[in-house]
Amino acid sequence: MTRLPHPLVSAKRLKQRLDAGEPITLLDARWVLGGESQRPAYDEAHLPGARWVEFEDALTGTPGDDGEGGRHPMPKKKSFQAAMRAAGVMNDVPVVVYDAKNSLAAARAWWLLRYFGKLDVQVLDGGFDAWVVAGGDVVSGEDARTEEGDFVATARHLTAVDAEGAADLADRHLLIDARSPERFAGQNEPVDAVAGRIPGAVNIPALSNVGPDGRFLSTDDLAMRFTAKGLPTHQRVGVYCGSGVQAMHLALALEVSGVYPDPAVYVGSWSDWITDPDRPVESDAWT
């Protein structure tokens, strides 16, 4: 059985590995929800040798005409493979992916790479900001290396569910909503057309699992938080959010904690759930 690396790597440890000449494919996946491409930030400064990954092109599929699949559906296997090859991902070379700070986009890339069979992948804890604070070198301009990788995507190495599967988890097991408490309660919905949550879900905001510096809380702290929510007592656990980004961040935190590896991710999440008006909606705003 293949031994998986720890899902996180510190800036200090990454620098040591690179300085020692270890071959590592670095992916820059900086992204802002609803904002413009962060490619200019990459061009201005990035880790030496890092290749750019455009979130909306590489890490998401195409929503259906009626919004089915959510805002960020699961990418097709062939298109994801092509995007990762274009970014230089190799079958036999470890990958470290980073974003600006809080690892939302990096966690999405981590989960998708794991799902499609790239097991030796880690997230730079604290992202680009942590690298700079640690004294790591940065370079500007487009990376000169354009060679393609040979990554072969093979699906379903992690667990994903659709709306029906998420409903079953909420009804008979445990389904966690990774959005902010306000969005979970249905009291403030800045993105989607319908406010509320999947009935029966519980709330653990993804970003509550990182500190002000963007780094994840310690393994022990995360384990205590998740244990307090009763996760170890459940045979099956699922996660969702607005469009599958914070859900994958929460999946990463669960992996780090050791409490519940490989929770089922409802990739379409709330933005897919609300495309069917027959699906029930729960909201504290009505009580």
Summary of the structure (lengths in Angstrom):
residues: 287
radius of gyration: 18.4
end to end distance: 50.2
largest distance: 59.4
contacts: 972
relative contact order: 0.17
helix: 35%
strand: 13%
